[in-house]
């Protein structure tokens, strides 16, 4: 019994190591194809429209209510210490450092990441990827590279929108609803937020965009040739991307502090 348990544990460990290696090679190969012509700018713009522009509504909606909740909770917490004037800095730092990059990335994963996995997975099942190989068109350059560039550009822009809308949502609740001074709200933001906070948020958003495009494209590219395999790949892509975003956020935060 002990031998069987150790054998299964060792087999799963080796499988995970092989999977991690294949994922890394997939990313490196895609990055290498980015430097080779043709560069396909139209495909990149198309994917940027899909990942970035079409995710704007859900990101703005999430940001508004996140900022409003932060303003409400922060006000009643700070009021216990007589520090309602610091509400602006509390909302802004929370949005810029953590909530903006993480929540925006999770929304993009749920909306665009799952669709990317399903799209590439269907192309794999219907042998469209094999057809690209037959026509001497590299599938990673044609399908994956534009999505990687779109994630690299689109997610940071969405995070910037998320931060601005979230801070404005905190302003609506804190100033217009609860009576905090507008001057103290904005002045506390100006005095508390510095370039290091903004730089950390930008770095997180760029890395999250790469993670989303990388994981979702990989899971779709190597999906199993069945409808059940496609569903499993889509689920795994969303779950793995979300978990990696949270884990990577912790490591980046520990380094940037």
Phi, psi and omega per residue, in radians:
X1 nan -0.814 3.134
X2 -1.090 -0.675 3.119
X3 -1.120 -0.714 3.124
X4 -1.130 -0.728 3.129
X5 -1.089 -0.806 3.133
X6 -1.126 -0.645 3.119
X7 -1.125 -0.770 3.122
X8 -1.155 -0.720 3.123
X9 -1.093 -0.763 3.105
X10 -1.126 -0.675 3.115
X11 -1.124 -0.749 3.122
X12 -1.163 -0.653 3.113
X13 -1.116 -0.789 3.116
X14 -1.109 -0.675 3.113
X15 -1.098 -0.741 3.130
X16 -1.127 -0.695 3.126
X17 -1.145 -0.740 3.099
X18 -1.111 -0.706 3.131
X19 -1.124 -0.737 3.108
X20 -1.104 -0.707 3.107
X21 -1.136 -0.713 3.124
X22 -1.175 -0.638 3.085
X23 -1.133 -0.719 3.125
X24 -1.142 -0.746 3.096
X25 -1.108 -0.638 3.097
X26 -1.061 -0.785 3.132
X27 -1.155 -0.790 -3.118
X28 -1.136 -0.683 3.106
X29 -1.123 -0.730 3.115
X30 -1.108 -0.740 3.098
X31 -1.100 -0.635 3.106
X32 -1.158 -0.682 3.124
X33 -1.206 -0.397 3.100
X34 -1.110 -0.489 -3.088
X35 -1.537 0.008 -3.088
X36 -1.958 2.396 3.071
X37 -1.256 2.760 -0.028
X38 -1.336 2.616 -3.017
X39 -1.600 -0.264 3.019
X40 0.918 1.105 3.133
X41 -1.128 -0.542 3.130
X42 -1.121 -0.712 3.100
X43 -1.114 -0.679 3.112
X44 -1.128 -0.742 3.107
X45 -1.145 -0.657 3.109
X46 -1.101 -0.776 3.127
X47 -1.234 -0.592 3.073
X48 -1.136 -0.647 3.065
X49 -1.134 -0.710 -3.106
X50 -1.252 -0.832 -3.079
X51 -1.330 -0.715 -3.043
X52 -1.552 -1.141 -3.012
X53 -1.113 -0.774 -3.094
X54 -1.262 -0.215 3.066
X55 -1.649 -0.018 -3.031
X56 -1.118 -0.740 -3.059
X57 -1.084 -0.865 -3.108
X58 -1.164 -0.583 3.104
X59 -1.196 -0.771 3.126
X60 -1.114 -0.751 3.135
X61 -1.094 -0.800 3.113
X62 -1.104 -0.728 -3.116
X63 -1.131 -0.729 -3.116
X64 -1.065 -0.848 -3.094
X65 -1.304 -0.512 3.045
X66 -1.132 -0.790 3.095
X67 -1.114 -0.666 3.120
X68 -1.148 -0.722 3.098
X69 -1.144 -0.735 3.089
X70 -1.054 -0.747 3.121
X71 -1.095 -0.719 -3.122
X72 -1.196 -0.882 -3.128
X73 -1.174 -0.718 -3.135
X74 -1.122 -0.657 -3.134
X75 -1.106 -0.849 -3.085
X76 -1.241 -0.414 3.047
X77 -1.336 -0.807 -3.116
X78 -1.235 -0.467 -3.137
X79 -1.120 -0.486 3.110
X80 -1.119 -0.443 -3.125
X81 -1.886 0.116 -3.123
X82 1.171 0.564 -3.049
X83 -2.129 0.710 -3.121
X84 -1.076 -0.435 -3.141
X85 -1.165 -0.287 3.126
X86 -1.569 0.155 -3.098
X87 -1.057 -0.709 -3.120
X88 -1.054 -0.779 -3.141
X89 -1.168 -0.637 3.118
X90 -1.116 -0.790 -3.141
X91 -1.164 -0.812 -3.062
X92 -1.144 -0.794 -3.129
X93 -1.143 -0.675 3.115
X94 -1.116 -0.732 -3.124
X95 -1.222 -0.822 -3.017
X96 -1.248 -0.720 -3.068
X97 -1.352 -0.797 -2.945
X98 -2.172 -1.075 -2.929
X99 -1.151 -0.655 -3.141
X100 -1.052 -1.043 -3.140
X101 -1.061 -0.741 -3.040
X102 -1.236 -0.890 -3.085
X103 -1.190 -0.671 3.090
X104 -1.106 -0.736 3.124
X105 -1.131 -0.688 3.115
X106 -1.147 -0.666 3.098
X107 -1.152 -0.718 3.104
X108 -1.142 -0.671 3.091
X109 -1.068 -0.794 -3.106
X110 -1.177 -0.669 -3.059
X111 -1.543 -0.918 -3.038
X112 -1.648 -0.644 -3.080
X113 -1.083 -0.769 3.123
X114 -1.116 -0.673 3.127
X115 -1.171 -0.647 3.106
X116 -1.103 -0.797 3.127
X117 -1.077 -0.780 -3.139
X118 -1.117 -0.712 -3.131
X119 -1.096 -0.883 -3.120
X120 -1.213 -0.618 3.105
X121 -1.098 -0.731 3.103
X122 -1.131 -0.675 3.089
X123 -1.117 -0.605 3.083
X124 -1.200 -0.778 -3.101
X125 -1.151 -0.720 -3.133
X126 -1.483 0.155 3.046
X127 1.126 0.410 3.053
X128 -1.232 -0.566 3.085
X129 -1.165 -0.686 3.057
X130 -1.110 -0.608 3.105
X131 -1.152 -0.654 3.069
X132 -1.085 -0.728 3.079
X133 -1.052 -0.712 -3.136
X134 -1.103 -0.616 -3.142
X135 -1.515 0.223 3.114
X136 1.100 0.561 3.039
X137 -1.923 2.089 -3.116
X138 -1.200 2.129 -3.088
X139 -1.102 -0.619 -3.134
X140 -1.191 -0.661 3.103
X141 -1.226 -0.655 -3.070
X142 -1.428 -0.651 -3.025
X143 -1.793 -0.779 -2.961
X144 -1.535 -0.785 -3.057
X145 -1.020 -0.789 3.093
X146 -1.070 -0.637 3.114
X147 -1.184 -0.634 3.113
X148 -1.143 -0.752 3.100
X149 -1.150 -0.716 3.131
X150 -1.107 -0.706 3.079
X151 -1.154 -0.649 3.139
X152 -1.132 -0.578 -3.119
X153 -1.660 -0.741 -2.986
X154 -1.247 -0.724 -3.091
X155 -1.113 -0.792 3.068
X156 -1.037 -0.639 3.094
X157 -1.150 -0.708 3.094
X158 -1.149 -0.639 3.103
X159 -1.133 -0.694 3.093
X160 -1.080 -0.756 3.073
X161 -1.092 -0.734 3.132
X162 -1.028 -0.789 -3.115
X163 -1.103 -0.804 -3.105
X164 -1.128 -0.815 -3.125
X165 -1.159 -0.677 3.124
X166 -1.116 -0.743 3.097
X167 -1.125 -0.669 3.098
X168 -1.169 -0.645 3.071
X169 -1.108 -0.705 3.052
X170 -1.106 -0.619 3.089
X171 -1.123 -0.762 -3.123
X172 -1.039 -0.759 -3.127
X173 -1.307 -0.846 -3.041
X174 -1.197 -0.764 -3.050
X175 -1.581 -0.923 -3.042
X176 -1.332 -0.548 -3.068
X177 -1.724 -0.742 -3.024
X178 -1.784 -0.141 2.999
X179 1.530 0.311 3.055
X180 -1.226 2.544 3.137
X181 -1.129 2.290 3.136
X182 -1.120 -0.657 3.126
X183 -1.114 -0.769 3.128
X184 -1.185 -0.562 3.117
X185 -1.094 -0.896 -3.079
X186 -1.308 -0.616 -3.136
X187 -1.181 -0.613 3.094
X188 -1.177 -0.598 3.059
X189 -1.134 -0.782 -3.111
X190 -1.096 -0.675 -3.091
X191 -1.412 -0.456 -3.033
X192 -1.640 -0.600 -3.056
X193 -1.550 2.184 3.065
X194 -2.131 -3.120 -3.049
X195 -1.124 -0.545 -3.135
X196 -1.066 -0.682 3.116
X197 -1.142 -0.792 -3.133
X198 -1.143 -0.734 3.132
X199 -1.063 -0.740 3.112
X200 -1.098 -0.721 3.103
X201 -1.121 -0.690 3.115
X202 -1.143 -0.758 3.132
X203 -1.087 -0.729 3.105
X204 -1.102 -0.778 -3.085
X205 -1.138 -0.655 3.107
X206 -1.127 -0.804 -3.135
X207 -1.164 -0.624 3.107
X208 -1.159 -0.663 3.092
X209 -1.085 -0.700 3.094
X210 -1.147 -0.746 -3.127
X211 -1.070 -0.785 -3.104
X212 -1.073 -0.911 -3.107
X213 -1.133 -0.709 -3.104
X214 -1.102 -0.952 -3.052
X215 -1.173 -0.783 -3.076
X216 -1.179 -0.692 3.089
X217 -1.169 -0.703 -3.123
X218 -1.102 -0.818 -3.114
X219 -1.118 -0.655 3.090
X220 -1.251 -0.652 -3.087
X221 -1.159 -0.602 -3.104
X222 -1.945 0.560 3.108
X223 -1.234 2.712 3.103
X224 -1.328 2.672 -3.009
X225 -1.414 1.096 3.087
X226 -2.817 2.846 3.102
X227 -1.131 -0.668 3.103
X228 -1.127 -0.689 3.109
X229 -1.116 -0.638 3.108
X230 -1.138 -0.769 3.100
X231 -1.096 -0.718 3.106
X232 -1.121 -0.734 -3.139
X233 -1.110 -0.720 3.126
X234 -1.114 -0.772 3.107
X235 -1.089 -0.813 3.141
X236 -1.078 -0.659 -3.129
X237 -1.120 -0.800 -3.123
X238 -1.161 -0.781 -3.109
X239 -1.159 -0.834 -3.107
X240 -1.143 -0.701 3.104
X241 -1.094 -0.765 -3.133
X242 -1.114 -0.760 -3.136
X243 -1.144 -0.763 3.138
X244 -1.134 -0.621 3.078
X245 -1.066 -0.796 -3.139
X246 -1.186 -0.721 3.139
X247 -1.171 -0.801 -3.136
X248 -1.155 -0.566 3.071
X249 -1.077 -0.710 3.120
X250 -1.108 -0.801 -3.103
X251 -1.169 -0.708 3.107
X252 -1.134 -0.705 3.128
X253 -1.101 -0.733 3.133
X254 -1.148 -0.523 3.134
X255 -1.414 -0.675 -3.041
X256 -1.393 -0.365 -3.118
X257 -1.165 nan nan
